[in-house]
Amino acid sequence: MDLNPRRAGLVVAVFALAATPAALATHIVATPPEKPIYDESADAHQQVAAAIAQASKSGKNIVLDFGANWCGDCHALDAQMRQPELAGLIAKSYVVVHIDVGTMNKNLDMARKYGIPLNKGIPALAVLDSHGKLLYSQDQGQFEDARHLGRDAFQQFFEQWKPKG
């Protein structure tokens, strides 16, 4: 079949439109949660205190997720954390606290307290034991490029820091 340039463009457009439902279906799966990830009006000190109280009763560790609603990599991390396999591990092993850092101008005291240098990027996670003792903090921006990390990176992190025993 010999196509002139005009027909070739039309064929490309038809194929592009035909691919759109598949592309939309992929996008729908990865859409952000209905409510914001980070509560911009929350008191982070109260959130952490409540998480420690809950974790001390359940024996779970605590994950402090420092980030912001404008942050694409924070949304990528959240999407990974909501995938069924990882979501199950997190629900079983962790109490998660999403701490809003605004435009790197909120909850700076909390970031310092838990060893999170915000200048290395967000999202950044700190892991506490069930009594609030710091076990680990991402001090090198390990997840600041979350949208380009594979599922295994997140799985490995949460497996490594789940409560022992």
Order of alpha helices (4+ residues) and beta strands (2+ residues): alpha-alpha-beta-alpha-alpha-beta-alpha-beta-beta-alpha
